[in-house]
Amino acid sequence: MTDPRITQLAENLINNAICLKAGENVLIETTDTPEELSTELIKAVEKAQGNAFVRNSNSRVRRQSIKSATEVQLKLEAELSLAEMKQMQAYIGIRGANNAMENGDIDDAKMLMYRKLTKEALDYRVNKTKWCVLRWPNPSMAQGAKMSTEAFEDFYFKACLADYPKMKSAAQNLIDLMNKTDKVRLVAKDTDITFSIKGIPAVPCCGNMNIPDGEVYTAPVQGSIEGVIHYNTPTLYEGKQFSGVRLVFKKGKIVEATCESGDNAQLQAIFNTDEGARYVGEFALGFNPFVNAPMCDILFDEKIAGSIHFTPGMCYEDAYNGNQSAIHWDLVLIMRPEYGGGEIYFDDQLVRKDGLFVVDSLKCLNPDQLGV
């Protein structure tokens, strides 16, 4: 018997996250996920009178495919992926990731080639289709979250099935304030950084694009970032783990990058991917009330209540600051007291302290108001 939470999640994805309409095509890509999930998604697409195109894969198979492929193969695969994506109006990607480190031993040059060649299809999907990406719970993720498998599954569905309409309504005041803001300042342990967001739209993520959701994002004005930021959340990038990433900015550019753990040469290679990799394409505030601790999975960690992420690499078209890159690396700073605290200022006004909004109009986004 199918877990009813799977059915509910599938229907939410089709009807709310991507709002599939009759006659629309949706590409569903799953990795390391159970057959029940794909089956329920197909049923939900059928109810919506859409057309489901399903691609199931395995992370070990994908790793070997990338590792063994020639440049000619990767180019052809990228062309085929782009051609397929151009036939789609919507996209859902669900990744179980039995081993988050699966791609860790692929040669850096091969991964760089893969990222650059697949960028066009990725950009088309992000900018031209209705899309949603999420993880799937498994023992590996439960271990990363330091939970039993059963407890993690309960946490997963609670976070993924949050009251997103309530969250979206609560986020409107933050959107309005950010759209009027010029200067942002972030202050935390070994962090003091300023930048402008003037003229760049604030965009809500409250039940679409990523699940679990719970953020509002914009982007810094090119060249405006000055200072240092020291992220306190471990992070994975293409199977390589880093912690304590510290970035120094001058005139918007990363001029110094270090990490407390992880391979420094690999860290530098990521930021040397292309010119845009040393500039920032996104600034966002996270506020999902059910996500409280890092688990080295960015789709969860970037939504942590009381966090921000400040993202080197590609910007989004709907919060466009001109930065182009083959990378988009969400790095997270949690600003709650147990993680060292912190403050966020908009035009010199304190708006969030130690992870809680202090402006009356924004308090509706605090965990005690969003459902906890």
Contacts in CASP RR format, 6 or more apart in sequence:
PFRMAT RR
TARGET T0000
AUTHOR 0000-0000-0000
METHOD contacts of the structure
MODEL  1
MTDPRITQLAENLINNAICLKAGENVLIETTDTPEELSTELIKAVEKAQG
NAFVRNSNSRVRRQSIKSATEVQLKLEAELSLAEMKQMQAYIGIRGANNA
MENGDIDDAKMLMYRKLTKEALDYRVNKTKWCVLRWPNPSMAQGAKMSTE
AFEDFYFKACLADYPKMKSAAQNLIDLMNKTDKVRLVAKDTDITFSIKGI
PAVPCCGNMNIPDGEVYTAPVQGSIEGVIHYNTPTLYEGKQFSGVRLVFK
KGKIVEATCESGDNAQLQAIFNTDEGARYVGEFALGFNPFVNAPMCDILF
DEKIAGSIHFTPGMCYEDAYNGNQSAIHWDLVLIMRPEYGGGEIYFDDQL
VRKDGLFVVDSLKCLNPDQLGV
2 36 0 8 1.000
2 39 0 8 1.000
2 40 0 8 1.000
3 36 0 8 1.000
5 157 0 8 1.000
5 161 0 8 1.000
6 36 0 8 1.000
6 37 0 8 1.000
6 40 0 8 1.000
7 40 0 8 1.000
8 161 0 8 1.000
9 40 0 8 1.000
9 157 0 8 1.000
9 160 0 8 1.000
9 161 0 8 1.000
9 211 0 8 1.000
10 37 0 8 1.000
10 40 0 8 1.000
10 41 0 8 1.000
10 43 0 8 1.000
10 44 0 8 1.000
11 40 0 8 1.000
11 44 0 8 1.000
11 47 0 8 1.000
12 161 0 8 1.000
12 211 0 8 1.000
13 41 0 8 1.000
13 44 0 8 1.000
13 92 0 8 1.000
13 132 0 8 1.000
13 134 0 8 1.000
13 211 0 8 1.000
14 20 0 8 1.000
14 26 0 8 1.000
14 41 0 8 1.000
14 44 0 8 1.000
14 45 0 8 1.000
14 47 0 8 1.000
14 48 0 8 1.000
14 92 0 8 1.000
15 44 0 8 1.000
15 48 0 8 1.000
16 164 0 8 1.000
16 207 0 8 1.000
16 208 0 8 1.000
17 92 0 8 1.000
17 132 0 8 1.000
17 207 0 8 1.000
17 208 0 8 1.000
17 209 0 8 1.000
17 211 0 8 1.000
18 26 0 8 1.000
18 90 0 8 1.000
18 91 0 8 1.000
18 92 0 8 1.000
18 130 0 8 1.000
18 131 0 8 1.000
18 132 0 8 1.000
18 208 0 8 1.000
19 130 0 8 1.000
20 26 0 8 1.000
20 45 0 8 1.000
20 48 0 8 1.000
20 50 0 8 1.000
20 89 0 8 1.000
20 90 0 8 1.000
20 130 0 8 1.000
21 48 0 8 1.000
21 50 0 8 1.000
21 89 0 8 1.000
22 48 0 8 1.000
22 49 0 8 1.000
22 50 0 8 1.000
23 49 0 8 1.000
23 50 0 8 1.000
23 51 0 8 1.000
24 50 0 8 1.000
24 51 0 8 1.000
24 89 0 8 1.000
24 90 0 8 1.000
25 50 0 8 1.000
25 51 0 8 1.000
25 53 0 8 1.000
25 87 0 8 1.000
25 88 0 8 1.000
25 89 0 8 1.000
25 90 0 8 1.000
26 45 0 8 1.000
26 50 0 8 1.000
26 51 0 8 1.000
26 52 0 8 1.000
26 53 0 8 1.000
26 88 0 8 1.000
26 89 0 8 1.000
26 90 0 8 1.000
26 91 0 8 1.000
26 92 0 8 1.000
27 53 0 8 1.000
27 55 0 8 1.000
27 84 0 8 1.000
27 85 0 8 1.000
27 88 0 8 1.000
27 90 0 8 1.000
27 91 0 8 1.000
27 92 0 8 1.000
28 38 0 8 1.000
28 41 0 8 1.000
28 42 0 8 1.000
28 45 0 8 1.000
28 52 0 8 1.000
28 53 0 8 1.000
28 54 0 8 1.000
28 55 0 8 1.000
28 91 0 8 1.000
28 92 0 8 1.000
28 93 0 8 1.000
28 94 0 8 1.000
29 54 0 8 1.000
29 55 0 8 1.000
29 57 0 8 1.000
29 91 0 8 1.000
29 92 0 8 1.000
29 93 0 8 1.000
29 94 0 8 1.000
30 37 0 8 1.000
30 38 0 8 1.000
30 54 0 8 1.000
30 55 0 8 1.000
30 56 0 8 1.000
30 57 0 8 1.000
30 93 0 8 1.000
30 94 0 8 1.000
30 95 0 8 1.000
30 96 0 8 1.000
30 136 0 8 1.000
31 56 0 8 1.000
31 57 0 8 1.000
31 58 0 8 1.000
31 59 0 8 1.000
31 62 0 8 1.000
31 94 0 8 1.000
31 95 0 8 1.000
31 96 0 8 1.000
31 97 0 8 1.000
32 58 0 8 1.000
32 59 0 8 1.000
32 95 0 8 1.000
32 96 0 8 1.000
32 97 0 8 1.000
32 98 0 8 1.000
32 136 0 8 1.000
32 138 0 8 1.000
33 56 0 8 1.000
33 94 0 8 1.000
33 95 0 8 1.000
33 96 0 8 1.000
33 136 0 8 1.000
34 136 0 8 1.000
37 94 0 8 1.000
37 136 0 8 1.000
38 54 0 8 1.000
38 56 0 8 1.000
41 52 0 8 1.000
41 54 0 8 1.000
41 92 0 8 1.000
42 52 0 8 1.000
42 54 0 8 1.000
45 51 0 8 1.000
45 52 0 8 1.000
46 52 0 8 1.000
53 84 0 8 1.000
53 88 0 8 1.000
59 95 0 8 1.000
59 96 0 8 1.000
59 97 0 8 1.000
59 98 0 8 1.000
59 99 0 8 1.000
59 102 0 8 1.000
60 98 0 8 1.000
60 99 0 8 1.000
60 102 0 8 1.000
62 102 0 8 1.000
63 102 0 8 1.000
63 103 0 8 1.000
63 106 0 8 1.000
66 74 0 8 1.000
66 103 0 8 1.000
66 106 0 8 1.000
66 110 0 8 1.000
66 111 0 8 1.000
66 114 0 8 1.000
67 106 0 8 1.000
67 107 0 8 1.000
67 110 0 8 1.000
69 77 0 8 1.000
71 113 0 8 1.000
74 113 0 8 1.000
74 114 0 8 1.000
74 117 0 8 1.000
74 118 0 8 1.000
75 117 0 8 1.000
77 117 0 8 1.000
78 117 0 8 1.000
78 118 0 8 1.000
78 120 0 8 1.000
78 121 0 8 1.000
81 118 0 8 1.000
81 121 0 8 1.000
82 120 0 8 1.000
82 121 0 8 1.000
82 124 0 8 1.000
85 91 0 8 1.000
85 121 0 8 1.000
85 124 0 8 1.000
85 125 0 8 1.000
85 128 0 8 1.000
85 129 0 8 1.000
86 124 0 8 1.000
86 128 0 8 1.000
88 125 0 8 1.000
88 129 0 8 1.000
89 129 0 8 1.000
89 130 0 8 1.000
90 129 0 8 1.000
90 130 0 8 1.000
90 131 0 8 1.000
91 125 0 8 1.000
91 129 0 8 1.000
91 130 0 8 1.000
91 131 0 8 1.000
91 132 0 8 1.000
92 131 0 8 1.000
92 132 0 8 1.000
92 133 0 8 1.000
92 134 0 8 1.000
93 131 0 8 1.000
93 132 0 8 1.000
93 133 0 8 1.000
93 134 0 8 1.000
94 133 0 8 1.000
94 134 0 8 1.000
94 135 0 8 1.000
94 136 0 8 1.000
95 133 0 8 1.000
95 134 0 8 1.000
95 135 0 8 1.000
95 136 0 8 1.000
96 135 0 8 1.000
96 136 0 8 1.000
96 137 0 8 1.000
96 138 0 8 1.000
96 141 0 8 1.000
97 135 0 8 1.000
97 138 0 8 1.000
97 140 0 8 1.000
97 141 0 8 1.000
97 297 0 8 1.000
98 138 0 8 1.000
98 140 0 8 1.000
99 140 0 8 1.000
100 140 0 8 1.000
100 236 0 8 1.000
100 239 0 8 1.000
100 296 0 8 1.000
100 297 0 8 1.000
101 236 0 8 1.000
101 239 0 8 1.000
101 241 0 8 1.000
102 239 0 8 1.000
103 111 0 8 1.000
103 238 0 8 1.000
103 239 0 8 1.000
104 238 0 8 1.000
104 239 0 8 1.000
104 240 0 8 1.000
106 238 0 8 1.000
108 266 0 8 1.000
108 269 0 8 1.000
111 238 0 8 1.000
112 269 0 8 1.000
112 273 0 8 1.000
112 326 0 8 1.000
115 238 0 8 1.000
115 273 0 8 1.000
115 326 0 8 1.000
115 327 0 8 1.000
116 273 0 8 1.000
116 274 0 8 1.000
116 326 0 8 1.000
119 326 0 8 1.000
123 314 0 8 1.000
125 131 0 8 1.000
126 316 0 8 1.000
126 317 0 8 1.000
127 316 0 8 1.000
127 317 0 8 1.000
130 208 0 8 1.000
131 209 0 8 1.000
132 208 0 8 1.000
132 209 0 8 1.000
132 210 0 8 1.000
132 211 0 8 1.000
133 209 0 8 1.000
133 210 0 8 1.000
133 211 0 8 1.000
133 299 0 8 1.000
134 160 0 8 1.000
134 210 0 8 1.000
134 211 0 8 1.000
134 212 0 8 1.000
134 299 0 8 1.000
135 141 0 8 1.000
135 156 0 8 1.000
135 297 0 8 1.000
135 299 0 8 1.000
135 300 0 8 1.000
137 149 0 8 1.000
137 152 0 8 1.000
137 153 0 8 1.000
137 156 0 8 1.000
138 149 0 8 1.000
139 149 0 8 1.000
141 152 0 8 1.000
141 156 0 8 1.000
141 295 0 8 1.000
141 297 0 8 1.000
142 148 0 8 1.000
142 149 0 8 1.000
142 151 0 8 1.000
142 152 0 8 1.000
142 153 0 8 1.000
144 295 0 8 1.000
144 296 0 8 1.000
144 297 0 8 1.000
145 152 0 8 1.000
145 155 0 8 1.000
145 293 0 8 1.000
145 295 0 8 1.000
146 293 0 8 1.000
146 295 0 8 1.000
147 155 0 8 1.000
155 290 0 8 1.000
158 290 0 8 1.000
159 212 0 8 1.000
159 288 0 8 1.000
159 290 0 8 1.000
159 291 0 8 1.000
159 300 0 8 1.000
159 303 0 8 1.000
160 211 0 8 1.000
160 212 0 8 1.000
162 207 0 8 1.000
162 212 0 8 1.000
162 213 0 8 1.000
162 214 0 8 1.000
162 288 0 8 1.000
162 289 0 8 1.000
162 290 0 8 1.000
162 370 0 8 1.000
162 371 0 8 1.000
163 370 0 8 1.000
163 371 0 8 1.000
164 206 0 8 1.000
164 207 0 8 1.000
164 213 0 8 1.000
165 206 0 8 1.000
166 370 0 8 1.000
166 371 0 8 1.000
167 206 0 8 1.000
167 207 0 8 1.000
167 213 0 8 1.000
167 214 0 8 1.000
167 287 0 8 1.000
167 288 0 8 1.000
167 370 0 8 1.000
168 204 0 8 1.000
168 206 0 8 1.000
168 207 0 8 1.000
170 364 0 8 1.000
170 365 0 8 1.000
170 369 0 8 1.000
170 370 0 8 1.000
171 204 0 8 1.000
171 206 0 8 1.000
171 214 0 8 1.000
171 216 0 8 1.000
171 287 0 8 1.000
171 365 0 8 1.000
172 204 0 8 1.000
173 361 0 8 1.000
173 362 0 8 1.000
173 364 0 8 1.000
174 202 0 8 1.000
174 216 0 8 1.000
174 285 0 8 1.000
174 357 0 8 1.000
174 362 0 8 1.000
174 365 0 8 1.000
175 202 0 8 1.000
175 203 0 8 1.000
175 204 0 8 1.000
175 216 0 8 1.000
177 346 0 8 1.000
177 351 0 8 1.000
177 359 0 8 1.000
177 361 0 8 1.000
177 362 0 8 1.000
178 197 0 8 1.000
178 202 0 8 1.000
178 216 0 8 1.000
178 218 0 8 1.000
178 346 0 8 1.000
179 199 0 8 1.000
179 201 0 8 1.000
179 202 0 8 1.000
181 197 0 8 1.000
181 198 0 8 1.000
181 346 0 8 1.000
181 347 0 8 1.000
182 196 0 8 1.000
182 197 0 8 1.000
182 198 0 8 1.000
182 347 0 8 1.000
183 194 0 8 1.000
183 195 0 8 1.000
183 196 0 8 1.000
183 198 0 8 1.000
183 345 0 8 1.000
183 346 0 8 1.000
183 347 0 8 1.000
183 348 0 8 1.000
184 194 0 8 1.000
184 195 0 8 1.000
184 196 0 8 1.000
184 197 0 8 1.000
184 220 0 8 1.000
184 283 0 8 1.000
184 344 0 8 1.000
184 345 0 8 1.000
184 346 0 8 1.000
185 192 0 8 1.000
185 193 0 8 1.000
185 194 0 8 1.000
185 343 0 8 1.000
185 344 0 8 1.000
185 345 0 8 1.000
185 348 0 8 1.000
186 192 0 8 1.000
186 193 0 8 1.000
186 194 0 8 1.000
186 229 0 8 1.000
186 308 0 8 1.000
186 310 0 8 1.000
186 333 0 8 1.000
186 342 0 8 1.000
186 343 0 8 1.000
186 344 0 8 1.000
186 345 0 8 1.000
187 342 0 8 1.000
187 343 0 8 1.000
187 344 0 8 1.000
187 345 0 8 1.000
188 230 0 8 1.000
188 232 0 8 1.000
188 333 0 8 1.000
188 335 0 8 1.000
188 340 0 8 1.000
188 341 0 8 1.000
188 342 0 8 1.000
188 343 0 8 1.000
189 230 0 8 1.000
189 232 0 8 1.000
189 340 0 8 1.000
189 341 0 8 1.000
189 342 0 8 1.000
190 228 0 8 1.000
190 230 0 8 1.000
190 246 0 8 1.000
191 228 0 8 1.000
191 229 0 8 1.000
191 230 0 8 1.000
191 333 0 8 1.000
191 342 0 8 1.000
192 227 0 8 1.000
192 228 0 8 1.000
193 225 0 8 1.000
193 226 0 8 1.000
193 227 0 8 1.000
193 228 0 8 1.000
193 229 0 8 1.000
193 249 0 8 1.000
193 310 0 8 1.000
194 224 0 8 1.000
194 225 0 8 1.000
194 226 0 8 1.000
194 227 0 8 1.000
195 220 0 8 1.000
195 221 0 8 1.000
195 224 0 8 1.000
195 225 0 8 1.000
195 226 0 8 1.000
195 252 0 8 1.000
195 280 0 8 1.000
195 283 0 8 1.000
196 220 0 8 1.000
196 221 0 8 1.000
196 224 0 8 1.000
197 218 0 8 1.000
197 219 0 8 1.000
197 220 0 8 1.000
197 221 0 8 1.000
197 283 0 8 1.000
198 221 0 8 1.000
199 221 0 8 1.000
200 218 0 8 1.000
200 219 0 8 1.000
200 220 0 8 1.000
200 221 0 8 1.000
200 319 0 8 1.000
200 320 0 8 1.000
200 321 0 8 1.000
201 218 0 8 1.000
201 318 0 8 1.000
201 319 0 8 1.000
202 216 0 8 1.000
202 217 0 8 1.000
202 218 0 8 1.000
202 319 0 8 1.000
203 216 0 8 1.000
203 217 0 8 1.000
203 218 0 8 1.000
203 316 0 8 1.000
203 318 0 8 1.000
203 319 0 8 1.000
204 215 0 8 1.000
204 216 0 8 1.000
205 213 0 8 1.000
205 214 0 8 1.000
205 215 0 8 1.000
205 216 0 8 1.000
205 217 0 8 1.000
205 284 0 8 1.000
206 213 0 8 1.000
206 214 0 8 1.000
207 213 0 8 1.000
207 214 0 8 1.000
210 299 0 8 1.000
210 302 0 8 1.000
210 303 0 8 1.000
211 299 0 8 1.000
212 288 0 8 1.000
212 290 0 8 1.000
212 291 0 8 1.000
212 299 0 8 1.000
212 300 0 8 1.000
212 303 0 8 1.000
213 288 0 8 1.000
213 303 0 8 1.000
214 286 0 8 1.000
214 287 0 8 1.000
214 288 0 8 1.000
214 303 0 8 1.000
215 284 0 8 1.000
215 285 0 8 1.000
215 286 0 8 1.000
215 287 0 8 1.000
215 288 0 8 1.000
215 302 0 8 1.000
215 303 0 8 1.000
215 309 0 8 1.000
216 284 0 8 1.000
216 285 0 8 1.000
216 286 0 8 1.000
217 282 0 8 1.000
217 283 0 8 1.000
217 284 0 8 1.000
217 285 0 8 1.000
217 316 0 8 1.000
217 319 0 8 1.000
218 282 0 8 1.000
218 283 0 8 1.000
218 284 0 8 1.000
218 319 0 8 1.000
219 280 0 8 1.000
219 281 0 8 1.000
219 282 0 8 1.000
219 283 0 8 1.000
219 315 0 8 1.000
219 316 0 8 1.000
219 319 0 8 1.000
219 320 0 8 1.000
219 321 0 8 1.000
219 323 0 8 1.000
220 252 0 8 1.000
220 280 0 8 1.000
220 281 0 8 1.000
220 283 0 8 1.000
220 321 0 8 1.000
221 321 0 8 1.000
222 252 0 8 1.000
222 279 0 8 1.000
222 321 0 8 1.000
222 322 0 8 1.000
222 323 0 8 1.000
223 251 0 8 1.000
223 252 0 8 1.000
223 253 0 8 1.000
223 279 0 8 1.000
224 252 0 8 1.000
225 249 0 8 1.000
225 251 0 8 1.000
225 252 0 8 1.000
225 253 0 8 1.000
225 280 0 8 1.000
226 249 0 8 1.000
226 250 0 8 1.000
226 251 0 8 1.000
226 252 0 8 1.000
227 248 0 8 1.000
227 249 0 8 1.000
227 250 0 8 1.000
228 246 0 8 1.000
228 247 0 8 1.000
228 248 0 8 1.000
228 249 0 8 1.000
229 246 0 8 1.000
229 247 0 8 1.000
229 249 0 8 1.000
229 310 0 8 1.000
229 333 0 8 1.000
230 244 0 8 1.000
230 245 0 8 1.000
230 246 0 8 1.000
230 333 0 8 1.000
231 244 0 8 1.000
231 245 0 8 1.000
231 246 0 8 1.000
231 247 0 8 1.000
231 310 0 8 1.000
231 331 0 8 1.000
231 332 0 8 1.000
231 333 0 8 1.000
232 244 0 8 1.000
232 332 0 8 1.000
232 333 0 8 1.000
232 334 0 8 1.000
232 339 0 8 1.000
232 340 0 8 1.000
233 243 0 8 1.000
233 294 0 8 1.000
233 301 0 8 1.000
233 304 0 8 1.000
233 307 0 8 1.000
233 331 0 8 1.000
233 332 0 8 1.000
233 333 0 8 1.000
233 334 0 8 1.000
234 241 0 8 1.000
234 242 0 8 1.000
234 243 0 8 1.000
234 244 0 8 1.000
234 294 0 8 1.000
234 296 0 8 1.000
235 241 0 8 1.000
235 242 0 8 1.000
235 243 0 8 1.000
235 245 0 8 1.000
235 296 0 8 1.000
235 298 0 8 1.000
235 301 0 8 1.000
235 329 0 8 1.000
235 330 0 8 1.000
235 331 0 8 1.000
235 332 0 8 1.000
236 242 0 8 1.000
236 296 0 8 1.000
236 297 0 8 1.000
236 298 0 8 1.000
237 270 0 8 1.000
237 329 0 8 1.000
240 262 0 8 1.000
240 263 0 8 1.000
240 266 0 8 1.000
241 261 0 8 1.000
241 262 0 8 1.000
241 296 0 8 1.000
242 259 0 8 1.000
242 261 0 8 1.000
242 262 0 8 1.000
242 267 0 8 1.000
243 259 0 8 1.000
243 260 0 8 1.000
243 261 0 8 1.000
243 262 0 8 1.000
244 259 0 8 1.000
244 260 0 8 1.000
244 261 0 8 1.000
245 257 0 8 1.000
245 258 0 8 1.000
245 259 0 8 1.000
245 267 0 8 1.000
245 331 0 8 1.000
246 256 0 8 1.000
246 257 0 8 1.000
246 258 0 8 1.000
246 259 0 8 1.000
246 260 0 8 1.000
247 254 0 8 1.000
247 256 0 8 1.000
247 257 0 8 1.000
247 312 0 8 1.000
247 331 0 8 1.000
248 254 0 8 1.000
248 255 0 8 1.000
248 256 0 8 1.000
248 257 0 8 1.000
249 255 0 8 1.000
249 280 0 8 1.000
252 279 0 8 1.000
252 280 0 8 1.000
253 278 0 8 1.000
253 279 0 8 1.000
254 271 0 8 1.000
254 278 0 8 1.000
254 279 0 8 1.000
254 312 0 8 1.000
257 267 0 8 1.000
257 268 0 8 1.000
257 271 0 8 1.000
258 264 0 8 1.000
258 267 0 8 1.000
259 267 0 8 1.000
270 277 0 8 1.000
270 327 0 8 1.000
270 329 0 8 1.000
271 277 0 8 1.000
271 278 0 8 1.000
271 312 0 8 1.000
272 278 0 8 1.000
273 325 0 8 1.000
273 326 0 8 1.000
273 327 0 8 1.000
274 324 0 8 1.000
274 325 0 8 1.000
274 326 0 8 1.000
274 327 0 8 1.000
275 325 0 8 1.000
276 312 0 8 1.000
276 313 0 8 1.000
276 314 0 8 1.000
276 323 0 8 1.000
276 324 0 8 1.000
276 325 0 8 1.000
277 312 0 8 1.000
277 313 0 8 1.000
277 325 0 8 1.000
277 326 0 8 1.000
277 327 0 8 1.000
278 312 0 8 1.000
279 312 0 8 1.000
279 313 0 8 1.000
279 323 0 8 1.000
279 325 0 8 1.000
280 310 0 8 1.000
280 311 0 8 1.000
280 312 0 8 1.000
280 313 0 8 1.000
280 323 0 8 1.000
281 311 0 8 1.000
281 312 0 8 1.000
281 313 0 8 1.000
281 314 0 8 1.000
281 315 0 8 1.000
281 316 0 8 1.000
281 321 0 8 1.000
281 323 0 8 1.000
281 325 0 8 1.000
281 328 0 8 1.000
282 309 0 8 1.000
282 310 0 8 1.000
282 311 0 8 1.000
282 313 0 8 1.000
282 315 0 8 1.000
282 316 0 8 1.000
282 319 0 8 1.000
282 328 0 8 1.000
282 330 0 8 1.000
283 308 0 8 1.000
283 309 0 8 1.000
283 310 0 8 1.000
283 311 0 8 1.000
284 302 0 8 1.000
284 308 0 8 1.000
284 309 0 8 1.000
284 311 0 8 1.000
285 306 0 8 1.000
285 307 0 8 1.000
285 308 0 8 1.000
285 344 0 8 1.000
285 352 0 8 1.000
286 302 0 8 1.000
286 303 0 8 1.000
286 304 0 8 1.000
286 305 0 8 1.000
286 306 0 8 1.000
286 307 0 8 1.000
286 308 0 8 1.000
286 309 0 8 1.000
287 303 0 8 1.000
287 305 0 8 1.000
287 306 0 8 1.000
287 365 0 8 1.000
287 366 0 8 1.000
287 367 0 8 1.000
287 370 0 8 1.000
288 303 0 8 1.000
288 304 0 8 1.000
288 305 0 8 1.000
288 370 0 8 1.000
289 305 0 8 1.000
289 367 0 8 1.000
289 370 0 8 1.000
289 371 0 8 1.000
289 372 0 8 1.000
290 372 0 8 1.000
291 300 0 8 1.000
291 301 0 8 1.000
291 303 0 8 1.000
291 304 0 8 1.000
291 305 0 8 1.000
292 304 0 8 1.000
292 305 0 8 1.000
293 304 0 8 1.000
294 300 0 8 1.000
294 301 0 8 1.000
294 304 0 8 1.000
294 332 0 8 1.000
294 334 0 8 1.000
295 301 0 8 1.000
298 330 0 8 1.000
298 332 0 8 1.000
301 307 0 8 1.000
301 330 0 8 1.000
301 332 0 8 1.000
302 309 0 8 1.000
302 330 0 8 1.000
302 332 0 8 1.000
304 332 0 8 1.000
304 334 0 8 1.000
305 336 0 8 1.000
305 355 0 8 1.000
305 367 0 8 1.000
306 334 0 8 1.000
306 335 0 8 1.000
306 336 0 8 1.000
306 352 0 8 1.000
306 355 0 8 1.000
306 356 0 8 1.000
307 332 0 8 1.000
307 333 0 8 1.000
307 334 0 8 1.000
307 335 0 8 1.000
307 336 0 8 1.000
307 355 0 8 1.000
308 332 0 8 1.000
308 333 0 8 1.000
308 335 0 8 1.000
308 344 0 8 1.000
309 330 0 8 1.000
309 331 0 8 1.000
309 332 0 8 1.000
309 333 0 8 1.000
310 331 0 8 1.000
310 333 0 8 1.000
311 328 0 8 1.000
311 329 0 8 1.000
311 330 0 8 1.000
311 331 0 8 1.000
312 325 0 8 1.000
312 327 0 8 1.000
312 329 0 8 1.000
312 331 0 8 1.000
313 323 0 8 1.000
313 325 0 8 1.000
313 327 0 8 1.000
313 328 0 8 1.000
313 329 0 8 1.000
314 323 0 8 1.000
314 324 0 8 1.000
314 325 0 8 1.000
314 326 0 8 1.000
314 327 0 8 1.000
314 328 0 8 1.000
315 321 0 8 1.000
315 322 0 8 1.000
315 323 0 8 1.000
315 324 0 8 1.000
335 341 0 8 1.000
335 342 0 8 1.000
335 343 0 8 1.000
335 344 0 8 1.000
335 352 0 8 1.000
335 354 0 8 1.000
335 355 0 8 1.000
336 354 0 8 1.000
336 355 0 8 1.000
337 354 0 8 1.000
341 354 0 8 1.000
341 355 0 8 1.000
342 353 0 8 1.000
342 354 0 8 1.000
342 355 0 8 1.000
343 350 0 8 1.000
343 352 0 8 1.000
343 353 0 8 1.000
343 354 0 8 1.000
344 350 0 8 1.000
344 351 0 8 1.000
344 352 0 8 1.000
344 353 0 8 1.000
345 351 0 8 1.000
349 359 0 8 1.000
350 358 0 8 1.000
351 357 0 8 1.000
351 358 0 8 1.000
351 359 0 8 1.000
351 362 0 8 1.000
352 358 0 8 1.000
352 362 0 8 1.000
356 363 0 8 1.000
356 366 0 8 1.000
357 363 0 8 1.000
357 365 0 8 1.000
357 366 0 8 1.000
363 369 0 8 1.000
364 370 0 8 1.000
END
